[in-house]
């Protein structure tokens, strides 16, 4: 896969997620947003670490790449602000629309201007190599995120098991504590009965 096809596939996926975002409500809207955030973070990462650096030197693409970096910064800021929300209120939805507008503007400039000038600046082989490098880096990042997610789930399961053990131990202690006084009380009653029996026998004598 060449660099352009890879990036265009990412663009299309994010566009579809934005459509889902608009048709979703409540918590579902926030879940779709998290998907958008993940996709955009991966996309900007492979562009900024592999694609853009290769286009900084050529005169045809230099200015467009600098502008693209700036547009990425705006998108990152919006993602950060939106991700702190606990509910999708009207203000959040308005900001989400601003995010979509910024992403769509960036995609339009990239596909209609930057890609064309990149074809003039780089060879087909270089473009193919960039695509392979970005694809491999994206897979690596997805694998890293998956590992972190599994580690969090595993940690949560361990904490839950620990709490269950603690609760079980506490319950055992509580049962033991209840049994203790009962035995003591039983011994005390037996002792009283024994003393009473001895007194009775003494009187008969």
C-alpha positions in Angstrom: 0.0 0.0 0.0 1.4 3.4 -0.9 1.4 6.3 1.4 -1.6 8.1 -0.2 -3.9 5.0 -0.1 -3.1 4.4 3.6 -3.8 8.0 4.6 -7.0 8.2 2.5 -8.2 5.0 4.2 -7.7 6.6 7.5 -9.5 9.8 6.4 -12.5 7.8 5.2 -12.7 5.8 8.5 -12.7 9.0 10.6 -15.3 10.6 8.3 -17.6 7.6 8.9 -17.0 7.8 12.7 -18.0 11.5 12.6 -21.3 10.5 10.9 -21.8 8.0 13.7 -21.1 10.7 16.3 -23.8 12.9 15.0 -26.4 10.2 15.0 -25.5 8.9 18.5 -26.8 10.1 21.9 -25.6 10.2 25.5 -22.9 7.8 26.5 -22.9 6.2 23.0 -21.8 9.5 21.6 -18.8 9.7 24.0 -17.8 6.1 23.1 -17.8 7.0 19.4 -15.7 10.1 20.2 -13.1 7.9 21.9 -12.9 5.9 18.7 -12.4 9.1 16.7 -9.7 10.2 19.2 -7.8 6.9 18.9 -7.9 7.0 15.1 -6.8 10.6 14.9 -4.0 10.1 17.4 -2.6 7.1 15.4 -3.0 9.0 12.1 -1.3 12.2 13.3 1.5 10.1 14.9 2.4 8.3 11.6 2.2 11.5 9.6 4.4 13.5 12.0 7.0 10.8 12.5 7.3 9.4 9.0 5.3 11.2 6.3 5.8 14.9 7.1 9.6 14.7 7.8 10.1 13.3 4.3 8.4 16.3 2.9 10.0 19.1 4.9 13.0 19.5 2.6 11.4 19.6 -0.9 10.4 23.1 -1.8 7.2 21.9 -3.4 5.9 20.6 -0.1 7.8 22.5 2.6 5.2 25.2 3.4 2.2 22.9 3.2 3.9 20.5 5.7 4.5 23.3 8.2 0.9 24.3 7.9 -0.2 20.7 8.4 1.8 20.6 11.6 -0.1 23.6 12.9 -3.4 22.1 11.9 -2.5 19.0 13.8 -1.8 21.0 16.9 -5.3 22.6 16.8 -6.9 19.1 16.4 -4.9 17.8 19.3 -6.0 20.6 21.5 -9.7 20.1 20.7 -9.4 16.4 21.3 -7.9 17.0 24.7 -10.6 19.5 25.7 -13.4 17.2 24.5 -12.0 14.1 26.2 -12.4 15.7 29.7 -16.2 15.8 29.4 -18.3 13.4 31.3 -21.4 14.1 29.2 -22.2 15.3 25.7 -24.0 18.5 26.4 -24.8 21.3 23.9 -21.4 23.0 24.4 -19.6 19.7 23.9 -21.5 19.0 20.7 -20.7 22.5 19.4 -17.0 21.9 20.1 -17.2 18.4 18.4 -18.5 20.1 15.2 -15.5 22.5 15.3 -13.3 19.5 15.6 -14.9 17.9 12.5 -14.7 21.1 10.5 -10.9 21.3 11.3 -10.3 17.7 10.4 -12.3 18.0 7.1 -10.4 21.2 6.2 -7.1 19.4 6.9 -8.1 16.3 4.9 -9.2 18.5 1.9 -5.9 20.4 1.8 -3.9 17.2 2.3 -5.6 15.2 -0.5 -6.0 18.0 -3.0 -2.8 19.9 -2.5 -0.1 18.1 -0.5 -0.5 14.6 -2.1 -0.3 16.1 -5.6 2.9 18.1 -4.7 4.3 15.0 -3.0 4.0 13.0 -6.2 6.1 15.7 -7.9 8.7 15.8 -5.1 9.1 12.0 -4.5 9.5 9.0 -6.6 6.9 6.2 -6.7 9.3 3.9 -4.8 9.8 6.5 -2.1 6.0 6.9 -1.7 5.6 3.1 -1.5 8.3 2.9 1.1 6.7 5.6 3.2 3.4 3.8 3.0 5.0 0.6 4.3 6.8 2.4 7.1 3.6 4.1 8.2 1.6 0.9 8.0 4.2 -0.9 10.2 4.3 1.9 12.7 0.6 2.0 12.9 0.4 -1.8 13.6 3.1 -1.3 16.3 1.2 1.5 18.0 -2.0 -0.5 17.9 -0.2 -3.5 19.5 1.2 -1.3 22.2 -2.3 0.2 23.0 -3.8 -3.3 23.0 -1.2 -4.4 25.5 -1.8 -1.5 27.8 -5.6 -2.1 27.6 -5.1 -5.8 28.6 -2.8 -4.8 31.4 -5.4 -2.4 32.8 -8.1 -5.1 32.7 -5.7 -7.6 34.3 -4.9 -5.1 37.1 -8.6 -4.5 37.6 -9.3 -8.3 37.9 -6.5 -8.6 40.5 -7.9 -5.7 42.5 -11.3 -7.3 42.4 -9.9 -10.7 43.5 -8.0 -9.0 46.3 -11.2 -7.2 47.5 -13.1 -10.5 47.4 -10.4 -12.2 49.5 -10.4 -9.3 52.0 -14.2 -9.5 52.3 -14.0 -13.3 52.8 -11.4 -12.9 55.5 -13.4 -10.2 57.3 -16.5 -12.4 57.2 -14.5 -15.4 58.7 -13.3 -13.1 61.5 -16.8 -11.8 62.1 -18.1 -15.4 62.4 -15.2 -16.4 64.7 -15.9 -13.3 66.9 -19.5 -14.2 67.2 -18.7 -17.8 68.1 -16.2 -16.7 70.8 -18.6 -15.1 73.2 -21.1 -17.9 72.8 -18.6 -20.5 74.0 -17.6 -18.3 76.9 -21.2 -17.8 77.8 -21.8 -21.5 77.7 -18.8 -22.2 80.0 -20.1 -19.6 82.4 -23.6 -21.2 82.5 -22.1 -24.6 83.1 -20.0 -23.3 86.0 -23.0 -21.7 87.6 -25.0 -24.9 87.4 -22.1 -26.8 88.9 -21.9 -24.4 91.9 -25.6 -24.6 92.4 -25.6 -28.4 92.4 -22.8 -28.5 95.0 -24.7 -26.1 97.3 -27.8 -28.2 97.1 -25.9 -31.4 98.0 -24.4 -29.6 101.0 -27.7 -28.6 102.4 -29.1 -32.2 102.2 -26.1 -33.4 104.2 
